[in-house]
Amino acid sequence: MMVQDPVRVLIVETLSMAGYELIEAANPAEVLANPPSQRIDLVLTDVVMPKMSGPEFANDRQRTCDG
């Protein structure tokens, strides 16, 4: 799952070419409002983002997945 922007294109292209399936989001709120149904193995995010930090997002996402 990718949450970030300028660097996102490069990372998405690189990981896609390596065969990884990716879910992109422009910001944490987008993901939390429409959580993916499949299992997420890795979350790449910026540490400092508007309204929610990367660690806060990861914790919220984990709570959502855990039930």
Jmol script that loads the backbone (N, CA, C; Angstrom):
load data "model"
ATOM      1  N   MET A   1       0.851  -1.152   0.000  1.00  0.00           N
ATOM      2  CA  MET A   1       0.000   0.000   0.000  1.00  0.00           C
ATOM      3  C   MET A   1       0.900   1.218   0.000  1.00  0.00           C
ATOM      4  N   MET A   2       0.617   2.159  -0.874  1.00  0.00           N
ATOM      5  CA  MET A   2       1.426   3.373  -0.978  1.00  0.00           C
ATOM      6  C   MET A   2       0.607   4.586  -0.584  1.00  0.00           C
ATOM      7  N   VAL A   3       1.098   5.339   0.339  1.00  0.00           N
ATOM      8  CA  VAL A   3       0.485   6.602   0.707  1.00  0.00           C
ATOM      9  C   VAL A   3       1.585   7.650   0.696  1.00  0.00           C
ATOM     10  N   GLN A   4       1.560   8.516  -0.275  1.00  0.00           N
ATOM     11  CA  GLN A   4       2.515   9.608  -0.457  1.00  0.00           C
ATOM     12  C   GLN A   4       2.292  10.151  -1.843  1.00  0.00           C
ATOM     13  N   ASP A   5       3.111  11.071  -2.360  1.00  0.00           N
ATOM     14  CA  ASP A   5       2.828  11.537  -3.695  1.00  0.00           C
ATOM     15  C   ASP A   5       4.007  11.652  -4.631  1.00  0.00           C
ATOM     16  N   PRO A   6       4.912  12.636  -4.526  1.00  0.00           N
ATOM     17  CA  PRO A   6       5.935  12.791  -5.572  1.00  0.00           C
ATOM     18  C   PRO A   6       6.789  11.545  -5.807  1.00  0.00           C
ATOM     19  N   VAL A   7       7.170  10.883  -4.798  1.00  0.00           N
ATOM     20  CA  VAL A   7       8.030   9.713  -4.916  1.00  0.00           C
ATOM     21  C   VAL A   7       7.205   8.475  -5.291  1.00  0.00           C
ATOM     22  N   ARG A   8       5.909   8.567  -5.074  1.00  0.00           N
ATOM     23  CA  ARG A   8       5.000   7.440  -5.294  1.00  0.00           C
ATOM     24  C   ARG A   8       5.111   6.855  -6.694  1.00  0.00           C
ATOM     25  N   VAL A   9       5.172   7.696  -7.704  1.00  0.00           N
ATOM     26  CA  VAL A   9       5.220   7.211  -9.089  1.00  0.00           C
ATOM     27  C   VAL A   9       6.437   6.319  -9.304  1.00  0.00           C
ATOM     28  N   LEU A  10       7.590   6.761  -8.873  1.00  0.00           N
ATOM     29  CA  LEU A  10       8.808   5.976  -9.043  1.00  0.00           C
ATOM     30  C   LEU A  10       8.730   4.650  -8.290  1.00  0.00           C
ATOM     31  N   ILE A  11       8.260   4.686  -7.060  1.00  0.00           N
ATOM     32  CA  ILE A  11       8.168   3.464  -6.261  1.00  0.00           C
ATOM     33  C   ILE A  11       7.150   2.503  -6.865  1.00  0.00           C
ATOM     34  N   VAL A  12       6.009   3.018  -7.270  1.00  0.00           N
ATOM     35  CA  VAL A  12       4.971   2.170  -7.859  1.00  0.00           C
ATOM     36  C   VAL A  12       5.478   1.515  -9.138  1.00  0.00           C
ATOM     37  N   GLU A  13       6.107   2.283 -10.003  1.00  0.00           N
ATOM     38  CA  GLU A  13       6.632   1.715 -11.251  1.00  0.00           C
ATOM     39  C   GLU A  13       7.678   0.642 -10.968  1.00  0.00           C
ATOM     40  N   THR A  14       8.574   0.914 -10.046  1.00  0.00           N
ATOM     41  CA  THR A  14       9.643  -0.036  -9.725  1.00  0.00           C
ATOM     42  C   THR A  14       9.083  -1.327  -9.132  1.00  0.00           C
ATOM     43  N   LEU A  15       8.198  -1.209  -8.148  1.00  0.00           N
ATOM     44  CA  LEU A  15       7.642  -2.399  -7.517  1.00  0.00           C
ATOM     45  C   LEU A  15       6.712  -3.165  -8.454  1.00  0.00           C
ATOM     46  N   SER A  16       5.968  -2.463  -9.284  1.00  0.00           N
ATOM     47  CA  SER A  16       5.097  -3.127 -10.266  1.00  0.00           C
ATOM     48  C   SER A  16       5.917  -3.927 -11.263  1.00  0.00           C
ATOM     49  N   MET A  17       7.004  -3.352 -11.738  1.00  0.00           N
ATOM     50  CA  MET A  17       7.868  -4.057 -12.684  1.00  0.00           C
ATOM     51  C   MET A  17       8.495  -5.294 -12.040  1.00  0.00           C
ATOM     52  N   ALA A  18       8.642  -5.267 -10.715  1.00  0.00           N
ATOM     53  CA  ALA A  18       9.205  -6.409  -9.996  1.00  0.00           C
ATOM     54  C   ALA A  18       8.135  -7.457  -9.683  1.00  0.00           C
ATOM     55  N   GLY A  19       6.889  -7.181 -10.075  1.00  0.00           N
ATOM     56  CA  GLY A  19       5.817  -8.161  -9.910  1.00  0.00           C
ATOM     57  C   GLY A  19       4.951  -8.008  -8.680  1.00  0.00           C
ATOM     58  N   TYR A  20       5.118  -6.926  -7.940  1.00  0.00           N
ATOM     59  CA  TYR A  20       4.307  -6.722  -6.747  1.00  0.00           C
ATOM     60  C   TYR A  20       2.960  -6.109  -7.115  1.00  0.00           C
ATOM     61  N   GLU A  21       1.914  -6.491  -6.395  1.00  0.00           N
ATOM     62  CA  GLU A  21       0.582  -5.904  -6.556  1.00  0.00           C
ATOM     63  C   GLU A  21       0.470  -4.752  -5.568  1.00  0.00           C
ATOM     64  N   LEU A  22       0.102  -3.578  -6.050  1.00  0.00           N
ATOM     65  CA  LEU A  22       0.098  -2.381  -5.208  1.00  0.00           C
ATOM     66  C   LEU A  22      -1.282  -1.760  -5.112  1.00  0.00           C
ATOM     67  N   ILE A  23      -1.515  -1.122  -3.999  1.00  0.00           N
ATOM     68  CA  ILE A  23      -2.706  -0.311  -3.794  1.00  0.00           C
ATOM     69  C   ILE A  23      -2.197   1.088  -3.496  1.00  0.00           C
ATOM     70  N   GLU A  24      -2.610   2.053  -4.292  1.00  0.00           N
ATOM     71  CA  GLU A  24      -2.146   3.432  -4.101  1.00  0.00           C
ATOM     72  C   GLU A  24      -3.225   4.284  -3.443  1.00  0.00           C
ATOM     73  N   ALA A  25      -2.779   5.281  -2.695  1.00  0.00           N
ATOM     74  CA  ALA A  25      -3.685   6.248  -2.100  1.00  0.00           C
ATOM     75  C   ALA A  25      -2.995   7.591  -2.042  1.00  0.00           C
ATOM     76  N   ALA A  26      -3.752   8.640  -2.228  1.00  0.00           N
ATOM     77  CA  ALA A  26      -3.193   9.989  -2.196  1.00  0.00           C
ATOM     78  C   ALA A  26      -2.920  10.459  -0.774  1.00  0.00           C
ATOM     79  N   ASN A  27      -3.671   9.897   0.193  1.00  0.00           N
ATOM     80  CA  ASN A  27      -3.496  10.314   1.577  1.00  0.00           C
ATOM     81  C   ASN A  27      -4.078   9.257   2.508  1.00  0.00           C
ATOM     82  N   PRO A  28      -3.762   9.319   3.796  1.00  0.00           N
ATOM     83  CA  PRO A  28      -4.251   8.314   4.737  1.00  0.00           C
ATOM     84  C   PRO A  28      -5.776   8.252   4.827  1.00  0.00           C
ATOM     85  N   ALA A  29      -6.430   9.403   4.781  1.00  0.00           N
ATOM     86  CA  ALA A  29      -7.891   9.426   4.896  1.00  0.00           C
ATOM     87  C   ALA A  29      -8.554   8.626   3.780  1.00  0.00           C
ATOM     88  N   GLU A  30      -7.970   8.646   2.593  1.00  0.00           N
ATOM     89  CA  GLU A  30      -8.507   7.895   1.457  1.00  0.00           C
ATOM     90  C   GLU A  30      -8.515   6.392   1.747  1.00  0.00           C
ATOM     91  N   VAL A  31      -7.472   5.906   2.355  1.00  0.00           N
ATOM     92  CA  VAL A  31      -7.372   4.481   2.678  1.00  0.00           C
ATOM     93  C   VAL A  31      -8.303   4.122   3.826  1.00  0.00           C
ATOM     94  N   LEU A  32      -8.320   4.944   4.860  1.00  0.00           N
ATOM     95  CA  LEU A  32      -9.153   4.644   6.017  1.00  0.00           C
ATOM     96  C   LEU A  32     -10.643   4.730   5.683  1.00  0.00           C
ATOM     97  N   ALA A  33     -11.022   5.591   4.724  1.00  0.00           N
ATOM     98  CA  ALA A  33     -12.417   5.712   4.314  1.00  0.00           C
ATOM     99  C   ALA A  33     -12.851   4.531   3.442  1.00  0.00           C
ATOM    100  N   ASN A  34     -11.921   3.966   2.670  1.00  0.00           N
ATOM    101  CA  ASN A  34     -12.212   2.840   1.777  1.00  0.00           C
ATOM    102  C   ASN A  34     -11.149   1.767   1.966  1.00  0.00           C
ATOM    103  N   PRO A  35     -11.169   1.081   3.100  1.00  0.00           N
ATOM    104  CA  PRO A  35     -10.104   0.112   3.370  1.00  0.00           C
ATOM    105  C   PRO A  35     -10.111  -1.056   2.388  1.00  0.00           C
ATOM    106  N   PRO A  36      -8.933  -1.457   1.914  1.00  0.00           N
ATOM    107  CA  PRO A  36      -8.845  -2.605   1.020  1.00  0.00           C
ATOM    108  C   PRO A  36      -9.284  -3.877   1.745  1.00  0.00           C
ATOM    109  N   SER A  37      -9.905  -4.783   1.016  1.00  0.00           N
ATOM    110  CA  SER A  37     -10.380  -6.021   1.637  1.00  0.00           C
ATOM    111  C   SER A  37      -9.289  -7.086   1.719  1.00  0.00           C
ATOM    112  N   GLN A  38      -8.280  -6.983   0.864  1.00  0.00           N
ATOM    113  CA  GLN A  38      -7.226  -7.997   0.886  1.00  0.00           C
ATOM    114  C   GLN A  38      -6.190  -7.699   1.973  1.00  0.00           C
ATOM    115  N   ARG A  39      -5.449  -8.725   2.317  1.00  0.00           N
ATOM    116  CA  ARG A  39      -4.395  -8.606   3.325  1.00  0.00           C
ATOM    117  C   ARG A  39      -3.290  -7.702   2.797  1.00  0.00           C
ATOM    118  N   ILE A  40      -2.798  -6.817   3.650  1.00  0.00           N
ATOM    119  CA  ILE A  40      -1.707  -5.912   3.305  1.00  0.00           C
ATOM    120  C   ILE A  40      -0.446  -6.438   3.989  1.00  0.00           C
ATOM    121  N   ASP A  41       0.589  -6.716   3.199  1.00  0.00           N
ATOM    122  CA  ASP A  41       1.841  -7.236   3.746  1.00  0.00           C
ATOM    123  C   ASP A  41       2.835  -6.137   4.095  1.00  0.00           C
ATOM    124  N   LEU A  42       2.735  -4.998   3.432  1.00  0.00           N
ATOM    125  CA  LEU A  42       3.702  -3.920   3.645  1.00  0.00           C
ATOM    126  C   LEU A  42       3.019  -2.581   3.406  1.00  0.00           C
ATOM    127  N   VAL A  43       3.278  -1.624   4.274  1.00  0.00           N
ATOM    128  CA  VAL A  43       2.771  -0.262   4.109  1.00  0.00           C
ATOM    129  C   VAL A  43       3.973   0.666   3.995  1.00  0.00           C
ATOM    130  N   LEU A  44       4.040   1.418   2.903  1.00  0.00           N
ATOM    131  CA  LEU A  44       5.076   2.442   2.727  1.00  0.00           C
ATOM    132  C   LEU A  44       4.395   3.795   2.821  1.00  0.00           C
ATOM    133  N   THR A  45       4.862   4.613   3.732  1.00  0.00           N
ATOM    134  CA  THR A  45       4.240   5.926   3.927  1.00  0.00           C
ATOM    135  C   THR A  45       5.288   6.923   4.390  1.00  0.00           C
ATOM    136  N   ASP A  46       4.992   8.171   4.222  1.00  0.00           N
ATOM    137  CA  ASP A  46       5.844   9.225   4.749  1.00  0.00           C
ATOM    138  C   ASP A  46       5.609   9.294   6.256  1.00  0.00           C
ATOM    139  N   VAL A  47       6.597   9.714   6.998  1.00  0.00           N
ATOM    140  CA  VAL A  47       6.438   9.840   8.446  1.00  0.00           C
ATOM    141  C   VAL A  47       5.628  11.084   8.782  1.00  0.00           C
ATOM    142  N   VAL A  48       5.882  12.183   8.080  1.00  0.00           N
ATOM    143  CA  VAL A  48       5.193  13.442   8.333  1.00  0.00           C
ATOM    144  C   VAL A  48       4.242  13.726   7.180  1.00  0.00           C
ATOM    145  N   MET A  49       2.942  13.753   7.495  1.00  0.00           N
ATOM    146  CA  MET A  49       1.905  14.061   6.505  1.00  0.00           C
ATOM    147  C   MET A  49       0.888  14.978   7.157  1.00  0.00           C
ATOM    148  N   PRO A  50       0.126  15.726   6.352  1.00  0.00           N
ATOM    149  CA  PRO A  50      -0.921  16.575   6.931  1.00  0.00           C
ATOM    150  C   PRO A  50      -2.000  15.725   7.610  1.00  0.00           C
ATOM    151  N   LYS A  51      -2.464  16.155   8.736  1.00  0.00           N
ATOM    152  CA  LYS A  51      -3.578  15.574   9.490  1.00  0.00           C
ATOM    153  C   LYS A  51      -3.273  14.257  10.190  1.00  0.00           C
ATOM    154  N   MET A  52      -2.316  13.465   9.696  1.00  0.00           N
ATOM    155  CA  MET A  52      -2.032  12.179  10.315  1.00  0.00           C
ATOM    156  C   MET A  52      -0.610  11.760   9.957  1.00  0.00           C
ATOM    157  N   SER A  53       0.160  11.361  10.951  1.00  0.00           N
ATOM    158  CA  SER A  53       1.531  10.914  10.671  1.00  0.00           C
ATOM    159  C   SER A  53       1.517   9.488  10.127  1.00  0.00           C
ATOM    160  N   GLY A  54       2.625   9.074   9.562  1.00  0.00           N
ATOM    161  CA  GLY A  54       2.747   7.707   9.072  1.00  0.00           C
ATOM    162  C   GLY A  54       2.520   6.678  10.166  1.00  0.00           C
ATOM    163  N   PRO A  55       3.161   6.842  11.348  1.00  0.00           N
ATOM    164  CA  PRO A  55       2.918   5.890  12.425  1.00  0.00           C
ATOM    165  C   PRO A  55       1.453   5.876  12.899  1.00  0.00           C
ATOM    166  N   GLU A  56       0.816   7.041  12.959  1.00  0.00           N
ATOM    167  CA  GLU A  56      -0.603   7.081  13.338  1.00  0.00           C
ATOM    168  C   GLU A  56      -1.445   6.319  12.318  1.00  0.00           C
ATOM    169  N   PHE A  57      -1.146   6.522  11.032  1.00  0.00           N
ATOM    170  CA  PHE A  57      -1.866   5.819   9.974  1.00  0.00           C
ATOM    171  C   PHE A  57      -1.681   4.301  10.113  1.00  0.00           C
ATOM    172  N   ALA A  58      -0.449   3.863  10.313  1.00  0.00           N
ATOM    173  CA  ALA A  58      -0.171   2.429  10.435  1.00  0.00           C
ATOM    174  C   ALA A  58      -0.918   1.834  11.625  1.00  0.00           C
ATOM    175  N   ASN A  59      -0.956   2.548  12.739  1.00  0.00           N
ATOM    176  CA  ASN A  59      -1.681   2.063  13.918  1.00  0.00           C
ATOM    177  C   ASN A  59      -3.183   1.989  13.655  1.00  0.00           C
ATOM    178  N   ASP A  60      -3.743   3.019  13.023  1.00  0.00           N
ATOM    179  CA  ASP A  60      -5.172   3.011  12.693  1.00  0.00           C
ATOM    180  C   ASP A  60      -5.494   1.882  11.728  1.00  0.00           C
ATOM    181  N   ARG A  61      -4.644   1.695  10.735  1.00  0.00           N
ATOM    182  CA  ARG A  61      -4.849   0.625   9.742  1.00  0.00           C
ATOM    183  C   ARG A  61      -4.788  -0.742  10.417  1.00  0.00           C
ATOM    184  N   GLN A  62      -3.861  -0.929  11.337  1.00  0.00           N
ATOM    185  CA  GLN A  62      -3.743  -2.206  12.038  1.00  0.00           C
ATOM    186  C   GLN A  62      -4.962  -2.471  12.897  1.00  0.00           C
ATOM    187  N   ARG A  63      -5.461  -1.452  13.600  1.00  0.00           N
ATOM    188  CA  ARG A  63      -6.671  -1.616  14.416  1.00  0.00           C
ATOM    189  C   ARG A  63      -7.863  -1.994  13.539  1.00  0.00           C
ATOM    190  N   THR A  64      -7.964  -1.375  12.357  1.00  0.00           N
ATOM    191  CA  THR A  64      -9.056  -1.660  11.430  1.00  0.00           C
ATOM    192  C   THR A  64      -8.993  -3.119  10.982  1.00  0.00           C
ATOM    193  N   CYS A  65      -7.808  -3.615  10.703  1.00  0.00           N
ATOM    194  CA  CYS A  65      -7.632  -5.001  10.239  1.00  0.00           C
ATOM    195  C   CYS A  65      -7.860  -6.016  11.356  1.00  0.00           C
ATOM    196  N   ASP A  66      -7.516  -5.642  12.575  1.00  0.00           N
ATOM    197  CA  ASP A  66      -7.638  -6.571  13.697  1.00  0.00           C
ATOM    198  C   ASP A  66      -9.082  -6.712  14.186  1.00  0.00           C
ATOM    199  N   GLY A  67      -9.959  -5.878  13.682  1.00  0.00           N
ATOM    200  CA  GLY A  67     -11.356  -6.033  14.054  1.00  0.00           C
ATOM    201  C   GLY A  67     -11.854  -4.897  14.825  1.00  0.00           C
TER     202      GLY A  67
END
end "model"
wireframe off; spacefill off
backbone 0.3
color backbone group
